[in-house]
Amino acid sequence: MTKHIAIERQGPLGLVTLNRPDRHNAFDDALIAELTEALRSMEAEDGIRAVVLSSVGRSFSAGADLNWMRRVAGASMEENKRDAMALAALMRTLAELRKPTVARVQGPAYGGGVGLVACCDVAVATVNATFALTEAKLGLVPAVISPYVVAAIGPRLARRYFLTAETIEAADAWRMGLVHEIAQDEADLDEKVGNIVDSLLACGPAAHAECKSLIRFVAGRTVTGELIQDTAERIARIRSSPEGMEGVAAFLEKRRAAWLPPEPEPEQQPEPEPPHGGA
């Protein structure tokens, strides 16, 4: 565990946990650097197939740390730009991670915390989680996180919530597409996240990376001959890849694909003891 981040590996699953509960898991330059490095480490490990991003304490993340904000308020334009670029690198690393990512949101997420949720491929939140893009209340803008939040909720909703800084209840976050599922409590949250992880691990790891690249390429584009050509080349490439051929063969042969662990052997029932006769 680093100072602000806890990292755990459970077989093919990587767990990255924000661990500043006393500061509501707010960002400062140290947390940004540690989280970026943790995600890059998970991406580099071949054995890690999916990553869950979570937090400890009451809040998922309160956004920028107040002490950090005080420091950067008195910094030069160049220093502010360096800090902003570090946060931008974190968001891009999370959004473009080649492995699937799941946000486990157990409490409020504000500002940059909303950015983390939007950057993850799947987000599950408890019913009492709240969300807010509060930057305008401070005379600021949610600039670095904006590409990911706008992609998640659309420009029309972004106009409202960027400008008003209103609190978004979990049910509204679900309706607008910021989160995919709502859990009743943390036990239900863990069950829902676990089910999503199980679904992810049943799929091909190379296919996951290709799917994420495909979504980034086609999102928002007009259907043109160039786009059609690109998508045809993508499926041709993956069909002829070792993983693609193995997946199709496993399906046709009604067996488990090579990337799945073998099914557990059925438990052997003990042989019944012979009856104990009298003589």
C-alpha positions in Angstrom: 0.0 0.0 0.0 1.2 3.5 -0.8 0.4 6.5 1.3 -3.0 7.3 -0.3 -3.8 4.1 -2.3 -4.3 0.5 -1.4 -3.6 -2.1 -4.1 -4.7 -5.7 -3.9 -4.6 -8.6 -6.4 -7.2 -11.3 -6.2 -6.2 -13.7 -9.0 -7.2 -12.0 -12.3 -8.8 -9.0 -10.5 -6.9 -5.9 -9.5 -8.4 -3.8 -6.7 -7.3 -0.1 -6.4 -8.7 1.7 -3.4 -8.5 5.4 -2.5 -7.4 5.4 1.1 -7.7 8.9 2.5 -11.0 8.6 4.5 -10.1 11.4 6.8 -9.9 13.7 3.7 -12.9 12.2 2.0 -10.5 10.7 -0.5 -9.9 14.1 -2.0 -7.2 14.7 -4.6 -3.9 16.3 -4.1 -0.7 16.0 -6.2 0.5 12.9 -4.3 -2.8 11.0 -4.6 -2.9 11.8 -8.3 0.6 10.5 -8.9 0.0 7.4 -6.8 -3.3 6.5 -8.5 -1.9 7.1 -12.0 1.1 4.8 -11.2 -1.2 2.1 -9.6 -3.4 2.0 -12.7 -0.4 1.8 -15.1 1.0 -1.0 -12.9 -2.3 -2.9 -13.2 -2.3 -2.4 -17.0 1.2 -3.8 -17.3 0.4 -7.0 -15.4 -0.6 -9.8 -17.8 -2.3 -11.7 -15.0 -4.7 -8.8 -14.2 -7.9 -9.0 -16.4 -10.1 -6.3 -14.8 -9.7 -3.5 -12.3 -12.1 -2.3 -9.6 -11.7 1.3 -8.4 -13.2 1.9 -4.9 -12.7 4.0 -1.8 -12.8 3.5 2.0 -14.8 5.8 4.3 -18.0 7.7 3.9 -17.1 9.4 0.5 -16.0 8.0 -2.8 -14.1 11.2 -3.5 -14.7 14.8 -2.6 -12.7 16.1 -5.6 -9.8 18.5 -4.9 -8.3 18.6 -1.5 -8.7 22.0 0.2 -5.1 22.3 1.2 -4.0 21.5 -2.3 -6.4 24.1 -3.6 -4.9 26.7 -1.3 -1.4 25.9 -2.6 -2.3 26.0 -6.3 -4.3 29.2 -5.8 -1.1 31.0 -5.1 0.9 29.2 -7.8 2.0 30.6 -11.2 0.1 29.8 -14.4 2.9 27.3 -15.4 2.6 25.5 -12.1 -1.2 25.4 -12.3 -0.8 24.0 -15.8 1.5 21.2 -14.6 -0.9 20.2 -11.9 -3.8 20.2 -14.3 -1.8 18.1 -16.8 -1.1 15.6 -14.1 -4.8 15.2 -13.3 -5.5 15.0 -17.1 -3.0 12.2 -17.4 -4.7 10.3 -14.5 -8.1 10.6 -16.2 -6.8 9.6 -19.6 -5.0 6.6 -18.1 -8.1 5.4 -16.4 -10.4 6.1 -19.4 -8.1 4.4 -21.9 -6.9 1.5 -19.8 -6.8 -1.6 -22.0 -8.4 -3.6 -19.3 -12.1 -3.2 -18.2 -12.6 -1.0 -15.2 -15.5 -0.9 -12.6 -16.2 2.0 -10.3 -17.5 0.8 -6.9 -19.2 4.0 -5.5 -20.1 3.7 -1.9 -20.6 7.4 -1.1 -20.6 11.0 -2.5 -18.5 11.8 -5.5 -17.8 15.5 -6.3 -15.8 17.3 -8.9 -12.9 15.1 -9.9 -14.6 12.2 -8.2 -17.3 12.4 -10.8 -14.6 12.3 -13.4 -13.2 9.0 -12.0 -16.7 7.5 -12.2 -17.2 8.7 -15.8 -13.8 7.4 -16.8 -14.6 3.8 -15.7 -16.2 1.4 -18.1 -18.9 0.4 -15.6 -20.1 2.2 -12.5 -22.2 0.9 -9.7 -23.3 3.1 -6.8 -25.3 2.7 -3.6 -28.7 4.4 -3.4 -27.4 7.0 -1.0 -24.4 8.0 -3.2 -24.6 11.6 -4.5 -22.8 13.4 -7.3 -22.0 17.0 -8.0 -19.9 19.1 -10.4 -19.3 21.9 -7.9 -16.5 23.8 -9.7 -18.7 26.7 -10.8 -19.6 27.5 -7.1 -15.8 28.2 -6.7 -15.6 30.3 -9.8 -13.9 27.4 -11.6 -14.8 24.9 -14.4 -14.7 21.1 -14.5 -12.3 21.3 -17.5 -10.0 18.3 -17.2 -12.9 15.9 -16.5 -15.3 17.4 -19.0 -14.5 15.1 -22.0 -15.4 12.0 -19.9 -18.4 13.5 -18.1 -19.9 14.9 -21.3 -19.4 11.5 -23.0 -21.2 9.8 -20.1 -24.2 12.1 -19.7 -24.4 14.1 -22.9 -24.0 17.8 -23.6 -27.6 18.8 -22.7 -27.4 17.4 -19.2 -23.8 18.7 -18.8 -25.1 22.2 -19.5 -27.4 22.0 -16.5 -25.1 20.4 -14.0 -21.9 22.2 -15.0 -23.7 25.5 -14.7 -25.9 24.9 -11.6 -23.5 22.7 -9.6 -26.7 20.9 -8.2 -26.4 17.7 -6.3 -27.4 14.6 -8.4 -29.1 11.8 -6.5 -28.1 8.2 -7.3 -31.4 7.5 -9.1 -30.9 10.5 -11.3 -27.3 9.6 -12.0 -28.6 6.2 -13.2 -31.2 7.8 -15.4 -28.7 10.1 -17.0 -26.2 7.2 -17.6 -23.5 8.3 -15.2 -23.9 5.0 -13.3 -25.1 1.7 -14.6 -26.6 0.1 -11.5 -27.9 1.1 -8.1 -27.3 -1.0 -5.0 -29.4 -0.8 -1.8 -26.4 -1.0 0.6 -22.7 -2.0 0.5 -23.4 -5.7 0.7 -25.6 -5.4 -2.4 -23.0 -3.1 -4.0 -20.3 -5.9 -3.5 -22.7 -8.5 -5.0 -23.5 -6.4 -8.1 -19.8 -5.5 -8.6 -18.9 -9.1 -8.2 -21.5 -10.2 -10.8 -20.2 -7.6 -13.3 -16.6 -8.8 -12.7 -17.6 -12.4 -13.3 -19.2 -11.4 -16.6 -16.0 -9.5 -17.6 -13.7 -12.4 -16.8 -15.8 -14.7 -19.0 -14.8 -12.7 -22.0 -11.5 -12.6 -24.0 -8.9 -10.2 -22.7 -7.7 -9.2 -26.2 -11.4 -8.7 -27.2 -11.8 -6.3 -24.2 -8.9 -4.1 -25.4 -10.2 -4.1 -29.0 -13.8 -3.3 -27.8 -12.5 -0.3 -25.8 -10.4 1.0 -28.8 -13.4 0.4 -31.1 -15.8 2.5 -28.9 -13.3 5.4 -28.8 -12.9 5.3 -32.6 -16.6 5.2 -33.6 -18.1 7.4 -30.9 -19.6 10.5 -32.3 -18.4 9.8 -35.9 -20.5 9.9 -39.0 -20.9 6.6 -40.8 -18.6 7.0 -43.8 -16.8 4.6 -46.1 -13.6 5.1 -44.1 -15.4 4.2 -40.9 -16.9 1.1 -42.5 -13.6 0.1 -43.8 -11.9 0.5 -40.4 -14.6 -1.6 -38.6 -14.4 -4.4 -41.2 -10.6 -4.5 -40.8 -11.0 -4.7 -37.0 -13.3 -7.7 -37.1 -11.2 -9.4 -39.7 -8.1 -9.0 -37.6 -9.6 -10.3 -34.4 -11.3 -13.2 -36.2 -7.9 -14.4 -37.4 -6.2 -13.8 -34.1 -5.3 -16.7 -31.8 -7.9 -15.5 -29.2 -10.6 -15.0 -31.9 -10.0 -18.5 -33.4 -9.9 -20.1 -29.9 -13.2 -18.4 -28.8 -15.1 -19.5 -31.9 -13.7 -23.0 -31.7 -14.6 -23.3 -28.0 -18.2 -22.1 -28.8 -18.6 -24.6 -31.7 -17.0 -27.4 -29.7 -19.2 -26.6 -26.6 -16.2 -26.3 -24.3 -14.6 -23.6 -22.2 -12.3 -21.1 -23.9 -8.7 -21.2 -23.0 -8.8 -17.9 -21.1 -11.3 -19.4 -18.6 -10.1 -21.4 -15.6 -11.0 -25.1 -15.8 -14.2 -26.1 -14.2 -13.8 -27.5 -10.7 -13.8 -31.2 -10.4 -17.1 -32.5 -8.8 -16.6 -33.5 -5.2 -16.1 -37.2 -4.7 -18.7 -38.6 -2.4 -17.3 -41.0 0.2 -18.1 -44.7 -0.3 -20.8 -45.8 2.1 -19.5 -48.0 4.8 -20.7 -51.6 4.7 -23.4 -52.3 7.4 -22.0 -53.5 10.6 -23.6 -56.9 11.1 -23.9 -58.7 14.4 -21.9 -61.9 14.1 
